[in-house]
Amino acid sequence: MKGIPLILLAVLLGATGQIIMKKGMMLYGEVSAGSVWSQLIPILKVPQVFIGFICYGISAVLWIAVVSNVDLSLAYPMVSLAYVIVFLASWLLLGEKISAMRIAGLVIIVAGVLVISRS
């Protein structure tokens, strides 16, 4: 289908950016919503956070091309694939625990994306 490879690339880059940012923030430490702006420069000096931010930014730029070429009703549900990527990477790379309820939710998301992509 037209645009699917670009959608997948944008989603993959966005999810990759999230995982890399998380690794960087694990090094930096916790930040509250109220203090994030005052700490933004030091946070961005953590290489993993900066690289993750760049990946996420490139994903957003690619998304501009996606929405200009593909029906949004098809493209946007594909963003849910990022949940799958982040879910698996969080488990495999970050050692996060995965519950049966989370797995069930993930299966529902994948089923929904499959239904939408075939319509």
Secondary structure as UniProt FT lines:
FT   TURN            2..3
FT   HELIX           4..28
FT   TURN            33..39
FT   HELIX           40..44
FT   HELIX           47..69
FT   HELIX           72..78
FT   TURN            79..80
FT   HELIX           81..94
FT   HELIX           100..117
//
